[in-house]
């Protein structure tokens, strides 16, 4: 099992819809979870961090964490074409000697 | 405030040459990370520095790769005798520390092309 898994996509949603991006992780002891957005040809940009079970909202973005299920998701409400990018999930995996492990990302395409 | 900066933004070199890539972290960030991203691929962790501690070199792909950091400031990633498979974007990130809650912020990257 990979340490951090994401569906590679592409995930296509119509403009104005809710985009739901999912991530599972292997280490039940993980404590911190991050979502990055990476536009084509650009570097990753941090958009959300979450540390506790439940939902965390920031504008059109909501991160959801369920530690029992080892599952973290990112919801994007009122999706816009400018949201089209690859979304990377990052998790601290305690047994691996690096502070964060990144998933391979999900490519989101918002269709106007 | 200033973010993470990297130079050069692009580097084209010939196979067998050595290259140096530079990263300047956010002021006050004690932790610094190097990643590699090949075209269309995910992030590959290379090495990180935390304060004055010895760096974790476990992710370096071969002994041709090395990195240094002066105190808690600039870092240089050196690739000796470059190979075509070294072509990638090299990303640097920094964070306040390496505790579990610390957020990493990325620089714009250096695109390396080995001919």
Interface residues (C-beta under 8 A of the other chain):
Chain A: X31 X32 X34 X36 X42 X43 X44 X45 X46 X49 X51 X88 X90 X92 X97 X98 X99 X100 X101 X102 X103 X104 X105
Chain B: X31 X33 X41 X42 X43 X45 X48 X56 X58 X59 X89 X91 X95 X98 X100 X101 X102 X103 X104 X105 X106 X107 X108 X109
